[in-house]
Amino acid sequence: MPKQTDQGPLTEGVYYILLALHTPMHGYGIMQFVKNISNNRVNLGPGTLYGAINNMLEKGWIQALETVGDSRKKEYVITDLGREITEIELERLLELVYNGQYTLRGEGK
């Protein structure tokens, strides 16, 4: 049984952003990663992306990296807490898939 958390299920966009930030990235890179990994199905607009980033920064799931020189592009990276949240969400999603397969196809158990 997955661990219980107070944050509830993640949105698809937040989940993909957390996956993207296992490697330090700036906003445009995150948008491209999400678009590619979802086969162009999920396209994050700048407002959605930066709203989610600000929320995850406040929760401590990600952190901004120090910029070198006068670079205006901020890079972000996942924190240990963010990794834990991502793992919990993955367990939840796997449970959904398992229960769907079991119910619809009689697979499992």
N, C-alpha and C positions, 0 to 999 in steps of 0.2 A: 504494500500500500504506500503511495507517495506521501511525503511529508506534507502536513497542512501548513499553509501560509496565510497571512492576512491580506495579501495583495490581490487574490483571486486570479482568474485566468488572464494571461497577457493578450493584448491585441496582436494580430498577425504582424503588423508593422513593428511593434516594440520587440517582438520575438526575433524578427529578422535583423533589426538593428543590433540587438545584443549578439546575435551570431556574427554579424559583420565586424563587430568591435573586438573580436578575439585577436584581430590584427589592428594596430592603430590606423585610423582613417579619418579623413576630413569629410564634411557633409556630402560633397558631390560623389566621393568614392563610396560612401554608404549607400546613396541612392542608386548608383550603378550596380553595386554588389546585390542589393535587394532585387533590383530589376532582373539581373542575370540569374540569380539562384531560384527565382520564382518563374522562370521562363516568360518574362515580360508580363506576368499576371498582376504583380504588385508594383505599383509606381508611386513612390512617396513624393509628394510635393514639398517644397521648402517649408511651408507653414507647418505641415504635419510633422516633418522630420525634426525641425528645430523645437517645436512644442514638446515632442517626445524626448528629445535630447535634454531639454531643460528639466523636464520631470524626472528623468533618470539620474541627472546630476544631483538634484535635490535628494533623491532617495539613496544616493551613494552606489548605484549600480554601475555607473561609468564615471570616468574622470577626464578632465581636459588635460592634455599634455602641455608642457611648457613650450612656447614657440621659440624658434631660433631666429635671431635677427629681427627683421621687420615683417615677417610673414604674416599675412592677414588670414591665412587659412588655419583654423584651429583644428587640431587632431584630437580625437577622443579614443579611449581604450576602456575595455570592460574591467571592472574590479572583481575581487574575490567574491563579494556579495552578489554582484551581477552574474558571475558564473554559477553560483548556487541557485539563484532565481531561474536561470536558463535551464539548469539540470532538473529542477522541480517541474518546470513547464514541460520539458521533454517527457518526463515520466507521466505527466497528466495526459499529454497527447498520445503517448503509446498506449495508455489504458483505454482511451477513446477508440483507437484503432482496433485493439484487441477485442473490446466489447462489441464493436461493429462487426468484425469478422466472425466472432463467435455466434452472434445473433443472426446475421444474414446468411452465413455459409456453414454454420455448424462446426467451424474450426476451433481448435483449442480444447481446453478442459477435457 
